[in-house]
Amino acid sequence: MATRISPFSETMSRFTADRVMPRADELDRHPQDLGLIRGLLLEIGRLGLYGAVIGEEHGGTGPNSLAMHEGIEALAYGNAGLAMSTMPTYLLARAVSLHGSAQQQRRWLVPIADGRMIGSWAVTEPDTGSDVGAITTTATRTDDGWVLNGRKMFITNAAIADVLLVLCRTGDTRLQEAMTAFVVPMETPGIEVPRSLDKMGLRSSPTCELVLDHVPVPDSDRLGEVGQGWAIGMDVLNYERLAVPAIAAGTCARALDLSTAYAADRRAFGGRLDQIGAVQAMLADIASALLQCRLLYRHVAALVDDGKPAILDASIGKLTGGRLVNRAVDLAVQVHGGYGYTREFEVERLYRDARLFTIGGGTSEIQQKIVAAQLRQHPTWATTAALP
């Protein structure tokens, strides 16, 4: 797993250095420049990132989760927010690849693989947070198909997307059989994006409120069967969790490079900062966090590519990756001292960006709950866990 299996990560590294890093400060300070963000995300699509979850018959190169997440790590090295904004597009594409009709696959997968479309994924609501089973957005049957009504919150890319994957309630009970998924063009009447949220970090990733006001949807836009939405949504969320340790690895790598360079250049107490034992310990801990995050996402991605169960491993990856990256950027700020607390130094942005990774995509507490439930189902996991 320590060897890169694809040159794609090198392609993304060059793109990040040439196109993203020179604009990283601008993306953070001016998140309202949605045209710039959308343009970069489309470029990323043309490089092949989204195609890694799309089969060759629809213009993709996948499925290849490991190569794709190596690319995400490379992108996150330059800007974690932009890496975050790749997720809804490839998550939507993966869902359509697995559950879509032939018509849906032709309609959406080819332009996504070609880098001509951006997706959004809408499940979270203002009053539900990580409790997916409590969503209240409804899809009501009509003679012509369905009508969608409700509000979604914290929806990545809603302000710049072409197509929306949305989870709705289609029954009266709370969980599995009561939910259905739809893939809907964003231009459909009744879809509104009232605002983009002004966030602490990941500011280059548009996070929006979404309103569905009597949105007419033909039955041909339904993804999978009626009542299959819960299963589709859980698969999407499980795959989404795989991205967290990958983005965390990129962020840790940047934190390490910035901190080692600063510590080598900074003079204090009659010598270089990196000659002080306490600083050396902090640099070692950042490096340790980087390696752990990298091993975590490569392990889970390899399981997915091998077709092996990865629910437990993905939750461990997200839980641990979120913790590690927050510790790493905290240490990076500490290495920089007072300068690290100013916006003149990049580690300040890394510190803000990392905070979401114990919250979004299911909080750390939710991941602990999932891991515990999976361990009850697989009591011999400690000695029989699948390896790629």
KESE-874159 format. One record per residue: x, y, z of N, C-alpha, C, O in turn. Coordinates in steps of 0.2 Angstrom, whole numbers. Example, Ala and Ser with C-alpha at 12.3 -4.5 7.8 and 13.67 -1.06 7.14 Angstrom:
BEGIN
    n_c1    n_c2    n_c3   ca_c1   ca_c2   ca_c3    c_c1    c_c2    c_c3    o_c1    o_c2    o_c3
      66     -28      39      62     -22      39      66     -16      39      71     -17      42
      64     -11      35      68      -5      36      64       0      39      67       6      40
//
This chain:
BEGIN
    n_c1    n_c2    n_c3   ca_c1   ca_c2   ca_c3    c_c1    c_c2    c_c3    o_c1    o_c2    o_c3
       4      -6       0       0       0       0       4       6       0       2      12      -1
      11       6       2      15      12       2      17      14      -5      19      20      -6
      16      10     -10      18      12     -17      12      15     -21       6      13     -20
      13      21     -24       7      24     -28       6      19     -34      11      17     -37
       0      18     -35      -2      13     -40      -4      17     -47      -5      13     -52
      -4      23     -47      -6      27     -52      -3      33     -53      -1      36     -48
      -1      36     -59       2      42     -60      -3      48     -58      -1      54     -59
      -9      46     -57     -14      52     -56     -12      57     -50     -14      63     -51
     -10      54     -45      -8      58     -39      -3      63     -41      -3      69     -39
       2      61     -46       7      66     -49       4      72     -53       6      77     -53
      -1      69     -57      -5      74     -61      -8      79     -56      -8      85     -58
     -12      77     -51     -15      81     -46     -10      86     -42     -12      92     -41
      -4      83     -41       1      87     -38       3      93     -42       4      99     -39
       4      92     -48       6      97     -53       0     102     -53       2     108     -53
      -6     100     -54     -11     105     -55     -12     109     -48     -13     115     -49
     -11     106     -43     -12     109     -36      -6     115     -36      -8     120     -34
       0     113     -38       5     118     -37       4     124     -42       6     129     -41
       2     122     -48       1     127     -53      -5     131     -53      -5     137     -54
     -11     128     -51     -17     131     -52     -21     133     -45     -25     137     -45
     -19     129     -40     -23     130     -34     -19     134     -29     -21     139     -26
     -13     132     -27      -9     135     -22      -8     143     -23      -8     146     -18
      -7     145     -29      -6     152     -30     -13     156     -29     -13     162     -28
     -18     152     -29     -25     155     -27     -28     154     -20     -33     156     -19
     -24     150     -16     -27     147     -10     -29     153      -5     -34     153      -2
     -25     158      -5     -27     164      -1     -33     167      -3     -37     169       1
     -33     168     -10     -39     172     -13     -45     167     -12     -50     170     -10
     -45     161     -12     -50     157     -11     -53     157      -4     -59     157      -3
     -48     158       1     -50     158       8     -53     165       9     -58     165      13
     -51     170       7     -53     177       8     -59     179       4     -63     184       7
     -60     176      -1     -66     178      -6     -70     172      -8     -70     171     -14
     -73     169      -3     -77     163      -5     -83     164      -9     -86     160     -12
     -85     170     -10     -90     172     -14     -89     172     -21     -93     173     -26
     -82     171     -23     -80     170     -30     -82     163     -33     -77     159     -34
     -88     162     -34     -91     155     -35     -88     153     -42     -87     147     -44
     -87     158     -47     -85     156     -53     -78     153     -53     -77     149     -57
     -74     156     -49     -67     153     -49     -67     146     -46     -64     142     -48
     -71     145     -41     -72     139     -38     -74     134     -43     -72     128     -43
     -80     135     -46     -83     131     -51     -78     129     -56     -77     124     -59
     -74     134     -59     -70     133     -64     -64     128     -62     -62     124     -66
     -62     129     -56     -56     124     -54     -59     117     -53     -56     112     -55
     -65     117     -51     -68     110     -50     -69     107     -57     -69     101     -57
     -71     110     -62     -72     108     -68     -65     106     -71     -65     100     -74
     -60     109     -70     -53     107     -72     -51     101     -69     -48      97     -72
     -53     100     -62     -51      94     -59     -55      88     -62     -52      83     -63
     -61      89     -64     -65      84     -68     -62      82     -74     -61      76     -76
     -59      87     -78     -56      86     -84     -49      82     -83     -47      78     -88
     -46      83     -78     -40      79     -76     -42      71     -75     -37      67     -75
     -48      70     -73     -50      63     -72     -52      61     -65     -53      55     -64
     -52      66     -60     -54      64     -54     -61      60     -53     -61      55     -50
     -66      63     -56     -73      61     -55     -73      54     -59     -77      50     -57
     -70      54     -65     -70      48     -69     -67      41     -65     -68      36     -67
     -64      42     -59     -61      37     -56     -67      32     -53     -65      27     -51
     -73      35     -52     -78      31     -50     -83      29     -55     -88      26     -54
     -82      31     -61     -86      29     -67     -82      24     -72     -76      25     -73
     -86      19     -74     -84      14     -78     -82      17     -85     -84      22     -87
     -78      13     -89     -75      15     -95     -81      16    -100     -80      20    -105
     -86      12    -100     -92      13    -104     -95      19    -104     -99      21    -109
     -94      23     -99     -97      30     -98     -91      35     -98     -93      41     -96
     -85      34    -100     -80      39    -101     -75      39     -95     -71      44     -95
     -76      35     -90     -72      35     -84     -66      30     -85     -65      27     -90
     -63      30     -79     -57      25     -79     -58      20     -73     -53      17     -71
     -63      21     -70     -64      17     -63     -68      10     -64     -69       8     -70
     -69       8     -58     -68      11     -52     -61      10     -49     -58       4     -50
     -58      15     -46     -51      15     -44     -51      20     -38     -49      26     -38
     -53      18     -32     -54      22     -26     -47      24     -23     -46      30     -21
     -42      19     -24     -36      21     -21     -32      27     -25     -30      32     -22
     -32      26     -32     -29      32     -36     -33      38     -35     -30      43     -34
     -40      38     -34     -43      44     -34     -42      47     -27     -41      54     -27
     -41      44     -22     -40      47     -15     -33      49     -14     -31      53     -10
     -28      46     -18     -21      49     -18     -22      55     -22     -18      60     -20
     -26      56     -27     -27      63     -30     -30      68     -25     -28      74     -25
     -35      66     -21     -38      70     -16     -33      72     -11     -33      78      -9
     -28      68      -9     -23      70      -4     -19      75      -7     -17      80      -4
     -17      74     -14     -12      79     -17     -16      86     -18     -13      91     -17
     -22      86     -19     -26      92     -20     -27      95     -13     -26     102     -12
     -28      91      -8     -29      94      -1     -22      97       2     -23     102       6
     -17      95      -1     -10      98       1     -10     106       0      -8     110       3
     -14     108      -6     -14     115      -8     -20     118      -5     -20     124      -4
     -26     115      -5     -32     118      -2     -37     112       0     -40     109      -5
     -38     112       6     -43     107       9     -50     108       7     -54     103       6
     -52     114       6     -59     116       4     -60     114      -3     -66     111      -4
     -56     115      -7     -57     113     -14     -57     105     -14     -61     102     -18
     -53     102     -11     -53      94     -10     -60      92      -8     -63      87     -10
     -63      96      -3     -69      94       0     -75      95      -5     -79      91      -5
     -74     100      -9     -79     101     -14     -79      96     -20     -84      96     -24
     -74      92     -21     -74      87     -26     -79      81     -24     -82      78     -28
     -80      81     -17     -84      75     -15     -91      74     -18     -93      69     -20
     -95      79     -17    -102      78     -20    -103      76     -27    -107      72     -28
     -98      78     -31     -98      76     -38     -97      68     -39    -101      65     -42
     -91      66     -36     -90      59     -37     -94      55     -33     -95      49     -34
     -97      57     -27    -102      53     -23    -108      52     -27    -111      47     -27
    -111      58     -31    -117      57     -35    -115      52     -41    -119      48     -42
    -109      53     -44    -108      48     -49    -107      41     -47    -109      37     -51
    -105      40     -41    -104      33     -39    -111      30     -38    -113      25     -39
    -116      34     -35    -122      32     -33    -126      31     -40    -130      25     -40
    -125      35     -45    -128      34     -51    -125      27     -55    -129      23     -58
    -119      26     -54    -116      21     -57    -118      14     -54    -119       9     -57
    -120      14     -47    -122       8     -44    -129       7     -44    -131       1     -45
    -133      12     -44    -140      12     -44    -145      15     -49    -151      14     -50
    -141      18     -54    -145      22     -59    -147      18     -65    -145      12     -66
    -153      20     -68    -155      17     -74    -150      18     -80    -146      22     -79
    -151      14     -85    -146      16     -91    -147      23     -93    -142      26     -95
    -153      25     -93    -154      32     -95    -151      37     -91    -148      42     -93
    -151      36     -84    -148      41     -80    -141      40     -80    -137      45     -80
    -138      34     -81    -131      34     -82    -128      37     -88    -123      41     -88
    -132      37     -94    -130      41    -100    -130      48     -99    -126      52    -101
    -136      50     -95    -137      57     -95    -132      61     -90    -130      66     -92
    -130      57     -85    -126      61     -80    -118      59     -80    -114      63     -79
    -117      52     -81    -110      50     -80    -105      53     -85    -100      55     -83
    -107      53     -91    -103      55     -97    -101      62     -96     -95      64     -96
    -105      67     -94    -103      74     -93     -99      75     -87     -95      79     -86
    -101      71     -82     -97      71     -76     -90      69     -77     -85      72     -75
     -89      63     -80     -82      61     -82     -78      65     -86     -72      66     -86
     -82      69     -91     -78      74     -95     -77      80     -92     -73      84     -95
     -79      81     -86     -77      88     -82     -82      93     -85     -80      99     -85
     -88      92     -87     -93      97     -89     -98      98     -84    -102     103     -85
     -99      94     -78    -104      95     -74    -101      94     -66     -96      91     -65
    -105      98     -62    -103      97     -55    -109      95     -51    -115      97     -53
    -108      91     -46    -114      88     -42    -115      91     -35    -110      94     -33
    -120      89     -32    -121      91     -25    -125      85     -22    -129      82     -26
    -125      84     -16    -128      79     -12    -131      82      -6    -128      85      -2
    -138      81      -6    -142      84      -1    -145      79       4    -150      76       2
    -143      78      10    -146      74      15    -148      78      21    -153      78      24
    -143      82      24    -143      85      30    -149      91      30    -149      94      25
    -152      91      36    -157      96      37    -156     101      43    -152      99      47
    -159     107      43    -158     111      48    -159     108      55    -155     110      60
    -163     104      56    -165     101      63    -163      94      64    -165      91      69
    -159      91      59    -158      84      60    -150      82      61    -148      78      64
    -146      87      58    -139      85      59    -137      78      56    -138      77      50
    -133      75      60    -131      68      58    -136      63      59    -135      57      57
    -142      64      61    -148      60      62    -152      59      55    -157      62      54
    -149      55      50    -152      55      44    -159      52      44    -163      54      40
    -160      47      49    -167      44      50    -172      49      51    -178      48      51
    -170      55      53    -175      60      56    -177      65      50    -181      70      52
    -175      65      44    -176      70      39    -183      70      38    -187      66      38
    -185      76      36    -193      78      35    -194      80      28    -200      81      26
    -189      81      23    -190      83      16    -194      77      13    -193      71      14
    -200      79      10    -204      74       7    -204      74       0    -203      79      -4
    -206      68      -3    -207      67     -10    -214      64     -10    -215      58      -8
    -219      67     -13    -226      65     -14    -228      63     -21    -226      67     -26
    -231      57     -22    -232      55     -28    -238      59     -31    -242      61     -28
    -237      60     -38    -242      63     -42    -244      59     -48    -240      54     -49
    -248      61     -52    -250      58     -58    -244      58     -63    -243      54     -67
    -240      64     -62    -234      65     -67    -227      63     -64    -222      63     -67
    -227      60     -58    -221      58     -55    -221      60     -47    -224      56     -43
    -217      65     -45    -216      67     -38    -216      74     -38    -214      78     -42
    -217      76     -31    -216      83     -30    -212      83     -23    -214      80     -18
    -207      87     -23    -202      87     -17    -203      94     -14    -204      99     -17
    -203      93      -7    -204      99      -3    -199      98       4    -199      93       7
    -196     103       5    -192     103      12    -186     108      11    -185     111       6
    -182     108      17    -176     112      17    -170     107      19    -171     103      23
    -165     109      16    -158     105      17    -153     111      20    -154     116      18
    -148     108      24    -143     113      26    -137     110      26    -136     104      26
    -131     114      25    -124     112      25    -123     108      19    -120     103      19
    -126     110      13    -126     107       7    -120     109       3    -120     115       0
    -115     105       2    -109     107      -2    -111     107      -9    -114     103     -12
    -108     113     -12    -109     114     -20    -115     116     -22    -116     117     -28
    -121     117     -18    -127     118     -20    -127     125     -25    -131     125     -29
    -123     130     -23    -123     136     -27    -120     136     -33    -120     140     -37
    -116     130     -35    -112     130     -41    -114     123     -45    -111     122     -50
    -119     119     -42    -120     113     -45    -124     113     -51    -128     117     -52
    -124     107     -55    -128     106     -61    -133     101     -59    -139     101     -62
    -132      97     -55    -136      91     -53    -136      90     -46    -131      90     -43
    -142      87     -43    -143      86     -36    -145      79     -35    -150      77     -38
    -141      76     -30    -144      69     -27    -147      71     -20    -143      74     -16
    -153      70     -20    -157      72     -14    -160      66     -11    -163      62     -14
    -160      65      -4    -164      60       0    -170      63       3    -170      68       6
    -176      60       1    -182      62       3    -186      56       7    -185      50       6
    -191      59      11    -195      54      14    -201      52      10    -205      57       7
    -203      46       9    -208      44       5    -213      39       8    -218      36       5
    -212      39      15    -217      35      19    -217      37      26    -214      42      28
    -221      34      30    -223      37      36    -218      34      42    -218      38      47
    -215      29      41    -211      26      46    -204      30      46    -202      34      42
    -200      28      51    -194      32      52    -188      31      48    -184      35      46
    -187      24      47    -180      23      44    -181      20      37    -184      23      32
    -178      14      36    -176      11      29    -181      12      24    -180      15      19
    -187       9      25    -192       8      19    -195      15      18    -199      15      13
    -194      20      22    -197      26      21    -194      32      17    -196      37      16
    -188      30      14    -184      35      10    -183      33       3    -182      27       2
    -182      38      -1    -181      37      -8    -176      42     -11    -177      48      -8
    -172      41     -15    -167      45     -18    -169      48     -25    -172      44     -29
    -167      54     -26    -169      57     -33    -162      60     -36    -159      63     -32
    -161      60     -42    -156      64     -45    -160      69     -50    -163      67     -55
    -159      75     -48    -163      81     -51    -158      86     -53    -154      88     -50
    -160      89     -60    -156      95     -62    -157     101     -58    -163     102     -56
    -152     104     -56    -153     110     -52    -157     116     -55    -160     120     -52
    -158     116     -62    -162     121     -65    -170     119     -64    -174     123     -67
    -171     114     -61    -178     112     -60    -182     117     -56    -179     120     -51
    -188     120     -59    -192     125     -55    -193     123     -48    -195     117     -46
    -192     127     -43    -194     126     -36    -187     125     -32    -188     125     -26
    -182     124     -35    -175     123     -31    -172     130     -30    -171     133     -35
    -171     131     -24    -168     138     -22    -162     137     -18    -162     132     -14
    -157     141     -19    -152     142     -14    -151     148     -11    -148     153     -14
    -155     149      -5    -156     156      -2    -149     159       0    -148     165       0
    -144     155       2    -138     158       4    -132     153       5    -134     147       5
    -126     155       4    -120     151       6    -118     153      13    -118     159      14
    -116     149      17    -114     150      24    -107     153      24    -103     151      21
    -107     157      29    -100     161      30     -97     156      36     -98     157      41
     -92     152      33     -89     147      38     -83     149      41     -79     154      38
     -81     146      46     -74     147      49     -69     145      44     -64     148      43
     -69     139      42     -64     136      37     -67     133      31     -73     133      30
     -62     129      27     -64     126      21     -69     131      17     -74     129      14
     -66     137      17     -70     143      14     -71     142       6     -75     146       3
     -66     139       3     -67     138      -4     -72     132      -6     -72     131     -12
     -75     129      -1     -80     124      -2     -87     127      -1     -89     128       5
     -91     129      -6     -97     132      -5    -102     128      -1    -103     122      -3
    -104     130       5    -109     126       9    -115     130      10    -115     136      12
    -121     127       8    -127     131       7    -133     129      10    -133     123      12
    -138     133      11    -145     131      12    -148     130       6    -147     133       1
    -152     125       6    -156     123       0    -163     122       1    -165     119       6
    -168     125      -3    -175     125      -2    -178     121      -8    -176     123     -14
    -182     116      -6    -186     113     -12    -193     115     -11    -197     112      -6
    -196     119     -15    -203     121     -15    -207     119     -20    -207     122     -26
    -211     113     -19    -215     110     -24    -211     109     -30    -213     111     -36
    -206     105     -30    -201     104     -35    -204      98     -39    -205      92     -36
    -206      99     -46    -209      93     -49    -203      89     -52    -199      91     -55
    -204      82     -51    -199      78     -53    -202      72     -56    -206      68     -53
    -200      70     -63    -203      64     -66    -200      58     -62    -195      58     -59
    -204      52     -63    -202      46     -60    -195      44     -63    -192      40     -59
    -194      46     -69    -187      44     -72    -181      47     -68    -176      45     -69
    -182      52     -64    -177      55     -60    -176      51     -53    -172      53     -49
    -180      46     -52    -180      43     -45    -174      38     -46    -173      35     -51
    -169      38     -41    -163      34     -41    -165      27     -37    -166      27     -31
    -164      22     -41    -166      15     -37    -173      14     -36    -177      18     -40
    -175      10     -32    -182       8     -31    -185      13     -25    -181      16     -21
    -192      14     -25    -195      17     -20    -193      14     -13    -194       7     -13
    -191      17      -8    -189      14      -2    -182      12      -1    -180      10       4
    -178      13      -7    -171      11      -7    -166      17      -5    -160      16      -5
    -169      22      -3    -165      28      -2    -161      28       4    -155      30       4
    -163      24       9    -159      24      15    -152      20      13    -147      22      15
    -153      14      10    -147      10       8    -142      14       3    -136      14       4
    -145      18      -1    -141      22      -6    -138      27      -2    -132      29      -3
    -141      31       3    -138      36       7    -133      33      11    -128      37      12
    -134      27      14    -129      25      19    -122      23      15    -117      24      17
    -123      20       9    -117      19       4    -114      25       3    -107      26       3
    -117      31       1    -114      37       0    -110      40       6    -105      42       5
    -113      39      11    -110      42      17    -104      38      19     -99      41      21
    -104      31      18     -99      27      20     -93      29      15     -87      29      17
     -94      30       9     -89      31       4     -86      39       5     -80      40       5
     -91      43       8     -89      50       9     -84      50      15     -79      54      15
     -84      45      20     -80      45      25     -73      43      23     -68      45      27
     -72      40      18     -65      38      15     -61      44      14     -55      44      14
     -65      49      12     -61      55      10     -58      59      15     -53      63      14
     -60      58      21     -58      62      27     -51      61      29     -47      65      29
     -49      54      29     -41      53      31     -37      55      25     -31      57      26
     -40      55      19     -36      57      13     -35      65      13     -29      67      12
     -40      69      14     -39      76      15     -35      78      21     -31      82      21
     -36      74      26     -32      75      32     -24      73      31     -20      77      33
     -23      68      27     -16      67      25     -13      73      21      -7      75      23
     -17      76      16     -14      81      13     -13      87      17      -8      91      16
     -18      88      22     -17      94      26     -11      93      31      -7      98      32
     -10      87      34      -4      85      38       2      86      34       7      89      37
       2      84      28       8      85      24      10      92      23      16      94      24
       5      96      22       7     104      21       9     107      28      13     111      28
       5     105      33       7     107      40      15     105      42      18     109      45
      16      99      40      23      97      41      28     101      37      33     103      40
      27     102      31      32     105      27      33     113      29      38     115      29
      27     116      31      27     123      33      31     123      40      35     128      41
      30     118      44      33     119      51      40     117      51      44     120      54
      42     112      47      49     110      46      53     116      43      59     118      45
      50     119      38      54     125      35      54     131      40      60     134      40
      49     132      43      49     138      48      54     136      54      58     141      56
      54     130      56      58     129      62      66     129      60      70     130      64
      67     127      54      74     127      51      76     135      50      82     136      51
      72     139      49      74     146      47      74     150      53      77     155      54
      69     149      58      68     153      64      74     152      69      76     147      70
      76     158      71      82     158      76      79     160      83      75     164      84
      81     156      88      78     157      95      83     154     100      86     148      99
      84     157     106      88     155     111      95     153     108      98     148     111
      98     157     104     105     156     102     105     151      96     111     149      95
     100     148      93     101     143      88      95     142      84      90     146      85
      94     137      80      89     136      76      83     133      80      84     129      85
      77     135      78      71     132      82      71     124      82      69     121      86
      73     121      76      72     114      75      78     110      79      78     104      79
      82     114      83      87     111      87      84     110      94      88     107      98
      79     113      95      76     113     102      72     106     103      67     105      98
      73     102     108      69      96     109      62      96     108      59      92     105
      59     101     112      52     101     112      49     102     105      43     100     103
      52     106     101      50     108      94      51     101      89      47      99      85
      57      98      90      58      92      87      52      86      88      50      83      84
      50      86      95      45      82      96      38      83      93      34      79      91
      37      90      92      31      92      89      31      90      81      26      88      78
      37      91      78      38      89      71      37      82      70      34      80      65
      39      78      75      39      71      74      32      69      75      29      64      71
      28      72      79      21      70      80      17      72      74      12      68      72
      18      78      70      15      79      64      16      74      59      12      72      55
      23      72      58      25      67      53      21      60      55      19      57      50
      20      59      61      17      53      63       9      53      61       7      48      59
       6      59      62      -1      60      60      -1      59      53      -6      56      50
       3      62      49       3      61      42       3      54      39      -1      52      35
       8      50      42       8      43      40       2      39      42       0      35      38
       0      40      48      -6      37      50     -12      38      45     -16      33      43
     -13      44      44     -19      46      39     -18      43      33     -23      40      30
     -12      43      30     -11      40      23     -12      33      23     -15      30      19
     -10      29      28     -11      22      29     -18      20      30     -21      16      27
     -22      25      33     -29      23      34     -33      24      28     -37      19      26
     -32      29      24     -36      30      18     -34      25      13     -38      22       9
     -28      23      12     -26      18       8     -28      11       9     -30       7       5
     -28      10      16     -31       3      18     -39       3      16     -41      -2      13
     -42       8      18     -50       8      16     -51       8       9     -55       4       7
     -47      12       5     -48      12      -2     -47       5      -5     -50       3     -10
     -42       2      -3     -40      -4      -6     -45     -10      -4     -47     -14      -8
     -48      -9       2     -54     -14       3     -60     -13      -1     -63     -17      -4
     -61      -6      -3     -67      -5      -7     -65      -7     -14     -70     -10     -17
     -59      -6     -17     -57      -8     -23     -58     -16     -24     -59     -19     -29
     -56     -19     -18     -56     -27     -18     -63     -29     -17     -65     -36     -17
     -68     -25     -16     -75     -27     -15     -76     -30      -8     -81     -34      -7
     -72     -28      -3     -73     -31       3     -77     -26       8     -77     -20       6
     -80     -28      13     -84     -24      17     -79     -19      21     -74     -20      23
     -82     -12      21     -77      -7      23     -81      -2      28     -78       3      29
     -87      -4      30     -91       1      34     -87       2      41     -86       8      43
     -85      -3      44     -81      -2      51     -75       2      49     -73       7      53
     -71       0      44     -64       3      43     -65      10      41     -61      14      43
     -70      11      37     -71      18      35     -73      23      40     -70      29      41
     -77      21      45     -79      25      51     -72      26      55     -71      31      58
     -68      20      56     -62      21      60     -58      26      56     -54      30      60
     -57      26      50     -53      30      46     -55      38      47     -51      42      48
     -62      39      47     -64      46      48     -63      48      55     -61      54      56
     -65      44      60     -64      46      67     -57      47      68     -55      52      71
     -52      43      66     -45      44      68     -42      49      64     -38      53      66
     -44      49      57     -41      55      53     -43      62      55     -39      66      55
     -49      62      57     -51      69      60     -48      71      66     -46      77      67
     -47      66      71     -43      68      77     -36      69      75     -33      74      78
     -33      65      71     -25      66      70     -24      73      66     -19      76      68
     -28      75      61     -27      81      58     -28      87      62     -24      92      62
     -33      87      67     -33      92      71     -27      93      76     -25      99      78
     -25      87      78     -19      88      83     -13      90      79      -9      94      81
     -12      88      72      -6      90      68      -6      98      67      -1     101      68
     -12     100      65     -12     108      64     -12     112      70      -9     117      70
     -14     109      76     -13     113      82      -5     113      84      -3     118      86
      -2     107      83       5     107      84       9     112      79      14     115      81
       6     112      73      10     117      68       9     124      70      14     128      69
       3     126      72       2     133      75       7     134      81      10     139      81
       8     129      85      12     130      91      19     131      89      23     135      92
      22     127      83      28     128      81      29     135      79      35     138      80
      24     138      75      25     145      73      24     150      78      25     156      77
      22     148      84      21     153      89      16     158      88      11     157      85
      17     164      90      13     170      89      11     171      81       5     173      80
      16     170      77      15     170      70      10     166      67       6     167      63
       9     160      70       4     155      68      -3     157      69      -7     154      67
      -3     162      74     -10     164      75     -12     170      71     -18     173      72
      -8     171      66     -10     177      62     -12     174      55      -9     169      53
     -16     178      51     -17     176      44     -12     177      39     -12     176      33
      -6     180      42       0     181      37       3     174      36       7     173      32
       2     169      40       5     163      40      -1     157      38      -6     157      41
       1     153      33      -4     148      31      -6     143      36     -12     141      35
      -2     142      41      -5     137      46     -11     139      49     -15     135      52
     -12     146      50     -19     148      53     -25     146      49     -30     144      52
     -24     145      42     -29     143      38     -30     135      39     -36     133      39
     -25     132      39     -25     125      40     -29     123      47     -32     118      47
     -27     127      52     -30     126      58     -38     127      58     -42     123      61
     -40     132      54     -47     133      53     -50     127      49     -56     125      50
     -47     125      44     -49     120      39     -50     114      43     -55     110      41
     -46     112      47     -46     105      50     -52     104      54     -54      98      56
     -54     109      57     -59     108      63     -66     105      60     -69     101      64
     -67     105      54     -74     102      52     -73      94      52     -78      91      52
     -67      91      52     -67      84      50     -69      80      56     -69      74      55
     -70      83      62     -73      79      67     -81      80      68     -84      78      72
     -83      84      63     -90      86      63     -94      84      56     -99      80      57
     -92      86      51     -95      84      44     -95      77      42     -90      74      44
    -100      75      39    -100      68      36    -102      63      42    -100      57      41
    -105      66      47    -106      61      53    -101      63      58     -95      62      57
    -103      65      64     -98      68      69     -94      62      72     -95      56      70
     -89      64      75     -84      58      78     -88      54      83     -87      48      83
     -93      57      86     -98      53      91    -102      48      87    -103      42      89
    -104      50      81    -108      45      77    -103      40      74    -105      34      74
     -97      41      73     -92      36      70     -91      31      76     -91      25      75
     -90      34      82     -89      29      88     -95      24      88     -95      18      90
    -101      27      87    -107      23      88    -107      18      82    -109      12      84
    -106      20      76    -105      15      71    -100       9      72    -102       3      71
     -94      11      74     -89       6      76     -91       1      81     -90      -5      80
     -94       4      86     -97      -1      92    -102      -5      89    -102     -11      91
    -107      -3      85    -112      -7      82    -109     -12      77    -111     -18      78
    -104     -10      73    -101     -15      69     -97     -21      73     -97     -26      71
     -94     -19      78     -90     -23      82     -95     -29      86     -93     -34      86
    -101     -26      87    -106     -31      90    -108     -36      84    -109     -42      86
    -108     -34      78    -110     -38      73    -104     -43      71    -105     -48      68
     -98     -40      72     -92     -44      70     -88     -45      76     -82     -42      76
     -89     -49      81     -86     -50      87     -79     -52      86     -74     -51      91
     -77     -55      81     -70     -58      79     -66     -53      75     -61     -55      72
     -69     -47      74     -65     -42      69     -58     -41      71     -54     -41      66
     -56     -41      77     -49     -39      79     -44     -44      77     -39     -43      76
     -46     -50      76     -42     -56      73     -43     -58      66     -39     -62      63
     -49     -56      64     -51     -58      57     -52     -53      52     -55     -54      47
     -50     -47      54     -52     -41      49     -49     -42      42     -44     -44      42
     -53     -40      37     -51     -41      30     -45     -36      29     -45     -30      31
     -40     -38      25     -35     -34      23     -35     -34      16     -36     -39      12
     -33     -29      13     -32     -28       5     -27     -33       2     -26     -33      -4
//
